[in-house]
Amino acid sequence: MEKLSEYIQATFKVDESKFLEILKTNPNARQNIHGILGEMLFKNYAESLGFKVLRIKEKPEGGYNAKSEDARGDFYIRKRDTRENKWFVVECKGVKSNSEKRISLTKKKSCINFLLKHSFDRKKHLNSIYHSGEKTYLKSKGSWENNNPGEFPSFRWDKHNPGSGIPDLNGIWNSKIEIKEWLDSFNLSSFHEDAYWDLTAPIRLLQSHMPSTRTDPKTKIKSTGPLVSEFNILCVDLFLKTGKHEFVFANSSKLNHQAQSPNHLQQNYTLDILIQKEDYRRHKLLKPWFSNLEKCIKETKPRPRKMDKSQLDLR
């Protein structure tokens, strides 16, 4: 603690109480620290599995646009027992902090409809989401091909888990009425935004968050979300919703792309829905998500890349 006090004083010229006050009253500062912690803990995790892990520069000289097309993630990784110039690029992200508010789960009626779509009405919801995405894709494809030479990228959604992802909550309740009765057992304050922030609400929605805007060099479509090609593996730290630094992984080429732009990943992917009724226990992940990095690589076979040494952060 003494070293920490000395560091805070030397670096920020304030005492610990003022520094703590800043952290408590500044969500952006806390989120930045969470992000850095997540990256550091992923590095430790990957190294424990026998990977060599090298950090990629966040902003090389010349800014983000100077980053290599094959190195727009946080780390290069490969197994230590190989000398081949074959690396996987990993991008580390956290979960979205206000995901419940964004889809109006602060309203009890919205919660009922939401839980129905992921349980008793899930099959109908799967078909609706898939066909809606396909319709959007075909409209975008037709518009693009009418104005551009060449072929529009293909539609590659998983019919069993389309769109941003539809976790399966079947089996938790015995009837639709039981869902309503369960939600009615909570007072209105349990659905307030503060309850979601404090992790005391009946529901916790685990979504990834990738708000960066990119332009696809092939189609020239500009959209919010990274390009599929930017990295091999997306790593998401679930800490903000589970209270534990635990990671889930997906091969970027296996994630459902944006419907209107097949070379863009979606801004948010729904990973799981935790329910107070089950003590917020995590459910079995649906494809293409994995709880184990090695299993993700072995089963989905991401395409390795050559390292660009100019992109390494050697600090």
Rosetta silent file (secondary structure, phi, psi, omega in degrees, C-alpha in Angstrom):
SEQUENCE: MEKLSEYIQATFKVDESKFLEILKTNPNARQNIHGILGEMLFKNYAESLGFKVLRIKEKPEGGYNAKSEDARGDFYIRKRDTRENKWFVVECKGVKSNSEKRISLTKKKSCINFLLKHSFDRKKHLNSIYHSGEKTYLKSKGSWENNNPGEFPSFRWDKHNPGSGIPDLNGIWNSKIEIKEWLDSFNLSSFHEDAYWDLTAPIRLLQSHMPSTRTDPKTKIKSTGPLVSEFNILCVDLFLKTGKHEFVFANSSKLNHQAQSPNHLQQNYTLDILIQKEDYRRHKLLKPWFSNLEKCIKETKPRPRKMDKSQLDLR
SCORE:     score description
SCORE:     0.000 S_00000001
   1 L     0.000  -34.192 -179.923    0.000    0.000    0.000 S_00000001
   2 H   -64.009  -41.515  178.863    2.884    2.331    0.730 S_00000001
   3 H   -63.211  -38.393  178.812    4.232    1.868   -2.803 S_00000001
   4 H   -65.287  -43.143  178.857    0.785    2.608   -4.213 S_00000001
   5 H   -60.675  -43.744  179.928    0.483    5.796   -2.149 S_00000001
   6 H   -64.652  -39.468 -179.577    3.904    6.940   -3.303 S_00000001
   7 H   -65.579  -44.776 -179.889    3.043    6.185   -6.928 S_00000001
   8 H   -61.235  -43.890 -179.485   -0.247    8.109   -6.777 S_00000001
   9 H   -65.257  -44.462 -176.795    1.452   11.107   -5.190 S_00000001
  10 H   -70.620  -35.332 -174.171    4.377   11.093   -7.619 S_00000001
  11 H   -88.618  -40.581 -173.473    2.280   10.544  -10.752 S_00000001
  12 H  -112.455   -8.612  178.746   -0.924   12.467  -10.060 S_00000001
  13 L    58.757   35.605  173.060    0.133   14.873   -7.258 S_00000001
  14 L  -136.874  164.528  177.583   -2.888   13.997   -5.107 S_00000001
  15 L   -87.111  177.334 -174.457   -3.354   11.774   -2.052 S_00000001
  16 H   -63.657  -37.573 -177.373   -5.140    8.409   -2.014 S_00000001
  17 H   -64.487  -40.726  177.709   -8.496    9.792   -0.870 S_00000001
  18 H   -68.049  -40.141  179.008   -8.689   12.264   -3.771 S_00000001
  19 H   -63.031  -41.408  178.768   -7.578    9.580   -6.227 S_00000001
  20 H   -65.219  -39.072  178.326  -10.265    7.224   -4.880 S_00000001
  21 H   -61.278  -41.037  179.175  -12.883    9.961   -5.198 S_00000001
  22 H   -63.055  -43.676  179.638  -11.962   10.419   -8.857 S_00000001
  23 H   -64.106  -41.198 -177.520  -12.326    6.692   -9.541 S_00000001
  24 H   -68.213  -29.767 -174.375  -15.681    6.496   -7.768 S_00000001
  25 H  -103.488    3.402 -176.967  -17.147    9.463   -9.640 S_00000001
  26 L  -127.825   92.605 -179.395  -15.690    8.808  -13.098 S_00000001
  27 H   -58.180  -34.963 -179.471  -17.102    5.727  -14.899 S_00000001
  28 H   -64.079  -38.547  178.355  -14.817    6.283  -17.902 S_00000001
  29 H   -63.787  -42.992  179.738  -11.721    6.080  -15.691 S_00000001
  30 H   -64.733  -41.599 -179.122  -12.956    2.822  -14.172 S_00000001
  31 H   -64.928  -37.108  176.692  -13.771    1.365  -17.576 S_00000001
  32 H   -62.157  -42.110  179.266  -10.290    2.207  -18.854 S_00000001
  33 H   -66.243  -41.948  177.502   -8.764    0.396  -15.876 S_00000001
  34 H   -58.081  -42.230 -179.446  -11.097   -2.578  -16.414 S_00000001
  35 H   -63.346  -44.368  179.305   -9.975   -2.738  -20.042 S_00000001
  36 H   -65.301  -41.749  177.859   -6.277   -2.667  -19.170 S_00000001
  37 H   -61.579  -44.204 -179.859   -6.791   -5.277  -16.445 S_00000001
  38 H   -58.975  -42.973  178.985   -8.676   -7.519  -18.855 S_00000001
  39 H   -64.243  -44.162 -179.041   -5.843   -7.363  -21.385 S_00000001
  40 H   -64.706  -41.517 -179.199   -3.192   -8.078  -18.750 S_00000001
  41 H   -71.724  -32.661  173.330   -5.152  -11.008  -17.299 S_00000001
  42 H   -62.958  -44.351  179.341   -5.767  -12.438  -20.780 S_00000001
  43 H   -56.635  -44.836  178.597   -2.010  -12.298  -21.390 S_00000001
  44 H   -62.721  -42.063 -179.288   -1.418  -14.220  -18.151 S_00000001
  45 H   -63.091  -48.531 -178.148   -4.114  -16.740  -19.090 S_00000001
  46 H   -63.942  -40.536  178.287   -2.751  -17.351  -22.593 S_00000001
  47 H   -64.032  -33.031  178.672    0.820  -17.701  -21.305 S_00000001
  48 H   -67.949  -19.880  177.931   -0.391  -20.284  -18.772 S_00000001
  49 L   -92.461    2.569  178.063   -1.618  -22.357  -21.748 S_00000001
  50 L    92.952   17.105  177.463    1.803  -22.273  -23.389 S_00000001
  51 E   -92.070  144.827  166.167    1.279  -19.375  -25.789 S_00000001
  52 E   -87.095  130.995 -173.603    3.849  -16.714  -26.540 S_00000001
  53 E  -124.727  121.511 -179.854    2.001  -13.392  -26.273 S_00000001
  54 E  -122.461  131.021 -177.975    3.251  -10.144  -27.824 S_00000001
  55 E   -76.486  140.731  176.007    1.451   -6.837  -27.506 S_00000001
  56 E   -98.292  140.576  179.100    0.499   -4.911  -30.639 S_00000001
  57 L   -57.163  136.281  176.744    0.819   -1.130  -30.664 S_00000001
  58 L   -72.313  -45.265  178.860   -2.456    0.602  -30.012 S_00000001
  59 L  -137.720   94.885  177.671   -1.538    3.600  -32.137 S_00000001
  60 L   -67.233  170.692  178.016    1.627    3.291  -34.226 S_00000001
  61 L   -58.450  125.780 -175.111    3.324    6.356  -35.644 S_00000001
  62 L   105.790   -3.962  175.996    0.846    7.813  -38.090 S_00000001
  63 L    85.537 -173.334 -174.618   -2.205    6.913  -35.986 S_00000001
  64 H   -58.789  -36.380 -177.678   -4.729    4.083  -36.274 S_00000001
  65 H   -66.313  -14.920  177.958   -4.702    4.159  -40.090 S_00000001
  66 H   -85.242   -4.934  178.362   -1.011    3.256  -39.961 S_00000001
  67 L   -69.572  143.625  176.991   -1.842   -0.071  -38.327 S_00000001
  68 L   -62.873  144.188  178.441   -1.272   -3.140  -40.476 S_00000001
  69 L   -59.809  -26.245 -177.974   -4.443   -4.640  -41.950 S_00000001
  70 L   -98.407    9.987 -176.248   -3.434   -7.925  -40.314 S_00000001
  71 L  -139.641   45.635 -179.261   -2.646   -6.478  -36.885 S_00000001
  72 L  -100.887   47.737  176.397   -5.661   -4.513  -35.730 S_00000001
  73 L  -131.335 -161.686 -177.700   -5.981   -6.290  -32.412 S_00000001
  74 L   -99.222  -30.506 -174.611   -4.278   -6.219  -29.019 S_00000001
  75 E  -143.022  147.792  160.779   -1.959   -9.256  -29.181 S_00000001
  76 E   -93.694  136.572  173.525   -0.125  -11.653  -31.428 S_00000001
  77 E  -135.624  146.873  168.342   -0.186  -15.197  -29.992 S_00000001
  78 E  -157.694  161.084  179.307    1.266  -18.550  -31.026 S_00000001
  79 E   -65.638  142.973 -176.693    2.363  -21.666  -29.170 S_00000001
  80 L   -66.044  -24.963 -174.612    5.864  -21.412  -27.678 S_00000001
  81 L   -85.817   12.615  176.416    6.934  -24.731  -29.171 S_00000001
  82 L  -122.210  147.449  176.649    6.708  -23.490  -32.770 S_00000001
  83 L  -112.407    1.505  178.451    9.049  -21.216  -34.716 S_00000001
  84 L   -65.056  145.992  178.533    6.829  -20.827  -37.749 S_00000001
  85 L   -83.105   63.623 -179.912    5.811  -17.266  -38.555 S_00000001
  86 L  -129.391  110.697 -173.588    2.164  -18.123  -37.966 S_00000001
  87 E  -125.795  153.718  170.522    0.344  -16.000  -35.409 S_00000001
  88 E  -106.771  138.230  176.799   -3.205  -15.354  -34.303 S_00000001
  89 E   -97.886  126.460 -177.264   -4.308  -11.792  -33.616 S_00000001
  90 E  -113.080  131.950  174.317   -6.501  -11.444  -30.523 S_00000001
  91 E  -108.009  126.388 -179.000   -8.746   -8.479  -29.756 S_00000001
  92 E  -102.622  130.912  178.355   -9.732   -8.056  -26.085 S_00000001
  93 E  -137.115  163.331  172.599  -13.019   -6.411  -25.104 S_00000001
  94 E  -105.445 -179.705  176.663  -15.269   -6.140  -22.067 S_00000001
  95 E   -87.157  155.738 -179.113  -19.025   -6.493  -21.816 S_00000001
  96 L   -69.631  129.338 -173.221  -21.352   -3.560  -22.400 S_00000001
  97 L   -77.536  -28.904 -175.685  -22.158   -1.864  -19.096 S_00000001
  98 L  -116.671   32.809 -174.774  -25.597   -0.464  -20.008 S_00000001
  99 H   -62.188  -36.782 -178.243  -26.898   -3.229  -22.273 S_00000001
 100 H   -67.241  -41.323  179.186  -30.129   -3.726  -20.290 S_00000001
 101 H   -63.700  -37.928 -175.929  -31.065   -0.047  -20.453 S_00000001
 102 H   -64.064  -25.620  178.675  -30.437    0.043  -24.205 S_00000001
 103 L  -112.104   22.241  170.460  -33.144   -2.550  -24.852 S_00000001
 104 L    66.261   32.394  176.223  -35.554   -1.090  -22.245 S_00000001
 105 L   -76.921    4.991  171.235  -35.244   -3.805  -19.595 S_00000001
 106 L   -77.623   -6.065  176.492  -35.897   -1.031  -17.088 S_00000001
 107 L  -109.474  129.453 -176.069  -39.576   -1.700  -17.962 S_00000001
 108 H   -59.834  -40.095  179.982  -41.136   -4.862  -16.551 S_00000001
 109 H   -61.118  -39.316  177.956  -43.232   -5.465  -19.677 S_00000001
 110 H   -64.478  -36.794  178.197  -40.088   -5.356  -21.818 S_00000001
 111 H   -62.840  -42.691  178.948  -38.478   -7.917  -19.500 S_00000001
 112 H   -59.952  -50.535 -179.204  -41.434  -10.291  -19.980 S_00000001
 113 H   -61.923  -39.419 -179.673  -41.264  -10.026  -23.784 S_00000001
 114 H   -63.130  -46.999 -178.518  -37.485  -10.383  -23.719 S_00000001
 115 H   -68.739  -33.913  176.571  -37.537  -13.579  -21.630 S_00000001
 116 H   -63.216  -41.661 -179.148  -40.311  -15.071  -23.760 S_00000001
 117 H   -64.088  -22.624 -178.758  -38.227  -14.544  -26.919 S_00000001
 118 L  -105.614    6.800  178.502  -35.389  -16.519  -25.335 S_00000001
 119 L  -133.069  -96.597 -173.285  -37.509  -19.335  -23.900 S_00000001
 120 L   -65.404  -32.125 -178.916  -41.016  -20.358  -25.005 S_00000001
 121 L  -101.778   15.735 -172.338  -41.021  -18.219  -28.175 S_00000001
 122 H   -63.377  -42.888 -177.669  -37.350  -18.791  -29.029 S_00000001
 123 H   -60.366  -44.163  177.736  -37.911  -20.990  -32.111 S_00000001
 124 H   -63.805  -40.074 -179.333  -40.252  -18.404  -33.617 S_00000001
 125 H   -67.074  -38.958  176.821  -37.802  -15.642  -32.677 S_00000001
 126 H   -56.739  -50.711 -178.408  -34.887  -17.510  -34.312 S_00000001
 127 H   -62.291  -40.093 -178.996  -36.748  -17.741  -37.613 S_00000001
 128 H   -64.517  -46.429 -178.933  -37.844  -14.100  -37.441 S_00000001
 129 H   -64.671  -44.130 -178.831  -34.338  -12.785  -36.767 S_00000001
 130 H   -61.588  -49.229 -176.693  -32.766  -14.962  -39.467 S_00000001
 131 H   -69.758  -32.422  175.549  -35.252  -14.015  -42.183 S_00000001
 132 H   -65.446  -42.472  177.517  -35.166  -10.344  -41.200 S_00000001
 133 H   -64.409  -41.164  179.284  -31.364  -10.380  -41.495 S_00000001
 134 H   -64.402  -39.205  178.691  -31.522  -12.180  -44.839 S_00000001
 135 H   -64.005  -44.293  177.848  -34.032   -9.638  -46.146 S_00000001
 136 H   -61.977  -42.033  179.027  -31.808   -6.735  -45.068 S_00000001
 137 H   -60.777  -48.745 -176.739  -28.818   -8.436  -46.694 S_00000001
 138 H   -63.355  -35.799  176.956  -30.591   -8.999  -50.016 S_00000001
 139 H   -65.787  -44.075  179.227  -31.723   -5.370  -50.122 S_00000001
 140 H   -65.934  -41.595  179.336  -28.163   -4.166  -49.453 S_00000001
 141 H   -60.702  -47.409 -178.918  -26.745   -6.658  -51.989 S_00000001
 142 H   -62.256  -43.490  179.873  -29.163   -5.534  -54.699 S_00000001
 143 H   -63.912  -42.672 -177.653  -28.451   -1.850  -54.091 S_00000001
 144 H   -67.517  -45.256 -176.514  -24.677   -2.397  -54.084 S_00000001
 145 H   -70.324  -22.195  174.998  -24.608   -4.578  -57.227 S_00000001
 146 H   -73.571  -18.739 -174.893  -26.756   -2.045  -59.102 S_00000001
 147 H  -119.875   -0.479 -176.073  -24.107    0.587  -58.501 S_00000001
 148 L  -141.679  148.039  172.802  -20.836   -1.357  -58.422 S_00000001
 149 L   -77.252  163.075  175.950  -18.981   -3.947  -60.504 S_00000001
 150 L    94.045 -173.603 -174.115  -18.073   -7.264  -58.926 S_00000001
 151 L  -113.127  134.820  178.454  -19.765   -9.595  -56.478 S_00000001
 152 L   -74.703  142.456  179.551  -21.194   -8.668  -53.083 S_00000001
 153 L   -57.858  152.554 -173.767  -19.915  -10.800  -50.136 S_00000001
 154 L   -76.990  163.820  177.831  -22.082  -13.787  -49.212 S_00000001
 155 L   -91.124  123.732 -169.408  -24.603  -14.113  -46.368 S_00000001
 156 L  -131.923   38.747 -179.217  -23.148  -16.390  -43.677 S_00000001
 157 L   -78.386  149.116  174.623  -25.449  -16.361  -40.620 S_00000001
 158 L   -84.640  119.318 -177.875  -25.913  -19.369  -38.354 S_00000001
 159 L   -65.534  -24.160 -177.033  -29.594  -20.385  -38.450 S_00000001
 160 L   -85.310  -14.466  178.936  -29.347  -21.884  -34.954 S_00000001
 161 L  -154.175   66.403 -171.352  -28.036  -18.682  -33.362 S_00000001
 162 L   -77.767  175.032  176.506  -28.677  -15.829  -35.826 S_00000001
 163 L    61.695 -138.354 -179.955  -28.150  -12.095  -35.567 S_00000001
 164 L   -81.610   -3.596  179.826  -26.262  -10.893  -32.531 S_00000001
 165 L   114.900  138.634 -177.871  -27.042  -14.179  -30.748 S_00000001
 166 L  -132.028   84.525  178.631  -30.108  -15.631  -29.001 S_00000001
 167 L   -53.151  148.737 -175.023  -29.189  -17.490  -25.784 S_00000001
 168 L   -98.634  114.325  179.238  -31.501  -20.387  -24.901 S_00000001
 169 L  -107.750   16.774  177.404  -33.420  -20.002  -21.606 S_00000001
 170 L   -62.999  140.355  178.170  -35.781  -22.930  -22.146 S_00000001
 171 L    99.432  -11.481 -179.031  -36.307  -25.065  -19.045 S_00000001
 172 L   -79.951  -38.096  178.188  -36.012  -22.286  -16.454 S_00000001
 173 L  -119.187  154.026 -179.176  -39.775  -21.681  -16.235 S_00000001
 174 L   -90.189  -16.998 -179.189  -42.636  -24.136  -16.730 S_00000001
 175 L  -157.616  164.927  176.681  -45.018  -21.691  -18.380 S_00000001
 176 H   -64.219  -37.396  179.157  -45.320  -18.181  -19.747 S_00000001
 177 H   -62.176  -35.401 -178.745  -47.469  -17.251  -16.753 S_00000001
 178 H   -65.183  -33.569  176.481  -44.665  -18.352  -14.438 S_00000001
 179 H   -62.807  -47.153  179.817  -42.311  -15.831  -16.047 S_00000001
 180 H   -62.243  -44.016 -179.743  -44.760  -13.011  -15.338 S_00000001
 181 H   -63.539  -37.328  179.061  -45.342  -14.188  -11.760 S_00000001
 182 H   -65.870  -46.470  179.206  -41.606  -14.370  -11.162 S_00000001
 183 H   -65.808  -34.473  179.383  -41.020  -10.836  -12.446 S_00000001
 184 H   -67.764  -16.878  179.404  -44.034   -9.571  -10.469 S_00000001
 185 L   -75.132  -10.244  178.683  -42.340  -10.795   -7.283 S_00000001
 186 L   -98.333  143.913  175.654  -39.783   -7.974   -7.641 S_00000001
 187 L   -77.710  165.650 -174.328  -40.544   -4.397   -6.692 S_00000001
 188 H   -60.763  -31.140 -179.505  -40.215   -1.673   -9.315 S_00000001
 189 H   -63.275  -21.666  179.126  -36.873   -0.474   -7.935 S_00000001
 190 H   -69.649  -14.447 -179.831  -35.379   -3.821   -9.024 S_00000001
 191 H  -107.311    5.620  178.555  -35.802   -2.709  -12.641 S_00000001
 192 L   -71.735  153.437  179.422  -34.272    0.732  -12.160 S_00000001
 193 H   -53.294  -38.298 -179.641  -31.083    1.560  -14.032 S_00000001
 194 H   -62.433  -34.860  179.430  -29.189    1.657  -10.719 S_00000001
 195 H   -65.374  -36.445  176.534  -30.196   -1.949   -9.987 S_00000001
 196 H   -68.983  -39.936  176.840  -28.608   -3.057  -13.262 S_00000001
 197 H   -62.501  -39.071 -176.838  -25.445   -1.095  -12.464 S_00000001
 198 L   -84.984   -0.084  179.835  -25.333   -2.665   -8.975 S_00000001
 199 L    62.187   34.142  177.479  -25.984   -6.172  -10.370 S_00000001
 200 L  -112.049   -1.509  178.742  -29.103   -6.571   -8.190 S_00000001
 201 L   -71.423  161.830 -178.707  -31.705   -6.592  -10.998 S_00000001
 202 L   -65.000  -23.324 -173.522  -33.440   -9.896  -11.900 S_00000001
 203 E  -127.542  142.138  170.524  -31.623  -10.092  -15.249 S_00000001
 204 E  -126.096  120.734 -178.293  -28.040   -9.539  -16.399 S_00000001
 205 E   -99.728  117.853 -178.612  -27.489   -9.235  -20.132 S_00000001
 206 E   -96.830  108.064  178.629  -23.977  -10.152  -21.281 S_00000001
 207 E  -128.700  141.348  171.395  -23.142   -8.376  -24.533 S_00000001
 208 E   -72.230  166.578 -178.263  -19.841   -7.563  -26.184 S_00000001
 209 L  -145.508  114.076 -178.532  -19.239   -3.947  -27.149 S_00000001
 210 L  -135.462   82.265 -170.225  -17.269   -2.814  -30.214 S_00000001
 211 L   -85.442    4.886 -177.162  -18.315    0.750  -31.099 S_00000001
 212 L   -69.629  145.858  178.688  -15.548    1.656  -33.556 S_00000001
 213 E   -99.206  134.100 -179.163  -16.554    2.765  -37.054 S_00000001
 214 E  -133.535  155.501  172.770  -14.846    1.194  -40.072 S_00000001
 215 E  -112.534  124.556  179.057  -15.076    1.409  -43.863 S_00000001
 216 L   -70.257  120.491 -177.183  -14.880   -1.879  -45.750 S_00000001
 217 L   -65.372  -21.739 -179.400  -12.130   -1.460  -48.379 S_00000001
 218 L   -83.662  -52.766 -174.878  -13.925   -3.815  -50.786 S_00000001
 219 L   -92.676  -15.423 -176.137  -17.516   -2.557  -50.702 S_00000001
 220 L    67.761   15.372  177.028  -16.737    0.954  -49.349 S_00000001
 221 L   -78.563  129.346  177.916  -19.596    0.517  -46.864 S_00000001
 222 E  -101.690  129.723 -176.925  -19.046    2.520  -43.675 S_00000001
 223 E  -155.054  158.863  178.165  -20.563    1.095  -40.505 S_00000001
 224 E   -82.789  118.740 -176.386  -20.126    0.942  -36.720 S_00000001
 225 L   137.954  148.194 -179.915  -18.298   -2.255  -35.855 S_00000001
 226 L   -71.481  164.410  173.808  -14.887   -3.758  -36.687 S_00000001
 227 E   -79.444  147.790  178.640  -14.117   -5.549  -39.923 S_00000001
 228 H   -56.514  -34.348 -173.505  -14.166   -9.347  -39.846 S_00000001
 229 H   -80.969   -5.740 -172.402  -10.567   -9.338  -41.094 S_00000001
 230 H   -67.625  -32.256 -178.717   -9.105   -7.137  -38.342 S_00000001
 231 L  -151.288  165.407  179.158   -8.313   -9.991  -35.955 S_00000001
 232 L   -86.767  -41.893 -170.523   -8.625  -13.770  -35.664 S_00000001
 233 E  -130.741  130.870  172.351  -10.097  -14.136  -32.203 S_00000001
 234 E   -96.757  126.184  178.089  -12.381  -11.947  -30.132 S_00000001
 235 E  -113.133  126.953 -178.722  -11.818  -12.316  -26.381 S_00000001
 236 E  -119.886  125.359  176.337  -14.479  -10.901  -24.043 S_00000001
 237 E   -88.824  123.586 -173.800  -13.939  -10.367  -20.304 S_00000001
 238 L   -89.014    6.665 -169.027  -17.249  -10.898  -18.452 S_00000001
 239 H   -50.648  -45.683 -173.636  -16.179   -9.121  -15.248 S_00000001
 240 H   -61.820  -19.605 -179.456  -18.632   -6.210  -15.333 S_00000001
 241 H  -112.137  -18.995 -177.891  -21.600   -8.619  -15.250 S_00000001
 242 H  -112.546  -16.219 -176.866  -20.258  -11.617  -13.317 S_00000001
 243 L    77.691    7.772  178.522  -17.826  -10.017  -10.873 S_00000001
 244 L  -130.405  143.867  173.974  -15.117  -12.410  -12.101 S_00000001
 245 L   -82.516   88.437  177.795  -12.423  -11.956  -14.718 S_00000001
 246 L  -126.011  144.010 -170.415  -13.480  -14.868  -16.919 S_00000001
 247 E  -113.196  148.504  168.390  -13.082  -14.955  -20.681 S_00000001
 248 E  -126.902  154.139 -170.456  -15.068  -16.229  -23.648 S_00000001
 249 E  -134.249  148.224  174.490  -13.682  -16.528  -27.182 S_00000001
 250 E  -146.674  140.431  170.650  -14.912  -16.557  -30.775 S_00000001
 251 E   -71.441  123.204 -174.730  -13.257  -16.882  -34.172 S_00000001
 252 H   -58.310  -31.928 -178.111  -14.182  -13.611  -35.911 S_00000001
 253 H   -74.926  -11.915  178.956  -14.909  -15.407  -39.201 S_00000001
 254 H   -98.406  -10.590  177.807  -17.518  -17.574  -37.433 S_00000001
 255 L   -75.304  148.154  175.874  -19.447  -14.666  -35.893 S_00000001
 256 L   -67.063  124.962 -179.868  -22.571  -13.448  -37.660 S_00000001
 257 E   -74.788  174.236  172.834  -21.628  -10.405  -39.720 S_00000001
 258 L   -67.239  139.931 -176.105  -23.764   -7.290  -40.072 S_00000001
 259 L   -61.592  -40.190 -175.562  -26.743   -8.011  -42.324 S_00000001
 260 L   -87.650  -10.448 -178.909  -26.188   -4.990  -44.567 S_00000001
 261 L  -145.572   91.951 -172.955  -22.394   -5.309  -44.671 S_00000001
 262 L   -63.515  -13.012  177.241  -21.015   -8.879  -44.616 S_00000001
 263 L   -95.671    3.508  174.936  -17.418   -7.754  -44.059 S_00000001
 264 E  -105.596  137.813  167.228  -18.327   -5.940  -40.811 S_00000001
 265 E   -77.012  160.961  178.002  -18.754   -7.604  -37.436 S_00000001
 266 L   -77.958  156.462 -179.234  -21.689   -6.486  -35.346 S_00000001
 267 L   -69.047  -39.016 -178.463  -21.238   -3.860  -32.669 S_00000001
 268 L  -129.914  135.684  171.341  -22.771   -6.042  -29.949 S_00000001
 269 L  -118.596  134.175  178.847  -23.016   -9.829  -29.572 S_00000001
 270 E   -87.146  117.866 -174.050  -25.287  -11.375  -26.935 S_00000001
 271 E   -94.275  -39.477 -176.042  -23.274  -14.011  -25.074 S_00000001
 272 E  -167.641  164.641  174.737  -25.582  -15.049  -22.251 S_00000001
 273 E  -130.268  116.946 -178.263  -28.471  -13.961  -20.027 S_00000001
 274 E   -97.716  138.798 -172.460  -28.038  -14.501  -16.300 S_00000001
 275 E  -120.700  134.621  179.219  -31.127  -14.894  -14.131 S_00000001
 276 H   -58.892  -34.239  179.335  -31.515  -14.212  -10.385 S_00000001
 277 H   -56.290  -28.589 -179.561  -33.737  -17.323  -10.172 S_00000001
 278 H  -107.711   20.026 -176.987  -30.626  -19.389  -10.964 S_00000001
 279 L    58.625   33.062  177.022  -28.258  -17.324   -8.779 S_00000001
 280 L    58.420   36.074  178.375  -26.953  -15.705  -11.982 S_00000001
 281 L   -73.008  138.846  176.571  -25.380  -18.959  -13.134 S_00000001
 282 L   -72.707  147.544  179.317  -23.847  -18.933  -16.606 S_00000001
 283 L   -99.619  170.735  176.454  -25.425  -21.166  -19.263 S_00000001
 284 L   -62.302  129.480 -179.557  -23.812  -23.335  -21.899 S_00000001
 285 L   -69.419  140.413  174.844  -22.364  -21.068  -24.562 S_00000001
 286 L   -89.347  151.515  177.483  -23.871  -21.309  -28.028 S_00000001
 287 L   -59.350  141.168   14.004  -21.663  -21.525  -31.093 S_00000001
 288 L  -101.399   27.603 -174.479  -19.406  -19.861  -32.050 S_00000001
 289 L   -91.233  144.897 -179.942  -18.470  -18.992  -28.437 S_00000001
 290 E  -135.492  148.958  174.916  -16.026  -20.961  -26.275 S_00000001
 291 L   -90.494   -7.406 -176.626  -14.856  -20.712  -22.674 S_00000001
 292 L  -124.863  126.641 -177.355  -11.453  -22.153  -23.597 S_00000001
 293 H   -62.511  -46.064 -177.734   -8.988  -20.466  -25.961 S_00000001
 294 H   -63.480  -38.874  179.607   -7.324  -23.672  -27.124 S_00000001
 295 H   -67.080  -39.527  177.038  -10.672  -25.309  -27.876 S_00000001
 296 H   -58.084  -45.910 -179.072  -11.772  -22.252  -29.859 S_00000001
 297 H   -67.711  -44.441 -177.115   -8.630  -22.458  -32.000 S_00000001
 298 H   -64.203  -42.574 -172.893   -8.746  -26.240  -32.417 S_00000001
 299 H   -86.447  -27.477 -176.316  -12.421  -26.450  -33.414 S_00000001
 300 H  -106.551  -11.211  172.436  -12.817  -23.296  -35.528 S_00000001
 301 L    50.106   61.977  174.911   -9.349  -23.220  -37.137 S_00000001
 302 L   -62.278  150.416 -177.164   -8.708  -19.479  -37.546 S_00000001
 303 L   -83.234  118.624 -178.493   -6.285  -18.652  -40.352 S_00000001
 304 L   -67.609  161.678 -177.825   -2.862  -17.637  -38.934 S_00000001
 305 E  -126.883  157.191  172.706   -1.051  -14.487  -40.057 S_00000001
 306 L   -80.068  141.322  179.856    2.553  -13.428  -40.509 S_00000001
 307 L   -73.802  138.035  170.625    3.828  -11.066  -37.870 S_00000001
 308 L  -104.264  103.342 -173.018    4.547   -7.473  -38.829 S_00000001
 309 H   -63.212  -21.857  178.956    7.332   -6.534  -36.412 S_00000001
 310 H   -68.313  -15.504 -177.868    6.730   -2.821  -37.011 S_00000001
 311 H   -92.349   -4.694 -175.158    3.412   -3.265  -35.165 S_00000001
 312 E   -75.631  140.870  172.395    4.916   -4.625  -31.933 S_00000001
 313 L   -96.243  105.270 -173.144    4.751   -2.630  -28.719 S_00000001
 314 L   -97.402   12.762  179.510    8.197   -3.247  -27.223 S_00000001
 315 L   -66.653    0.000    0.000    7.805   -1.069  -24.127 S_00000001
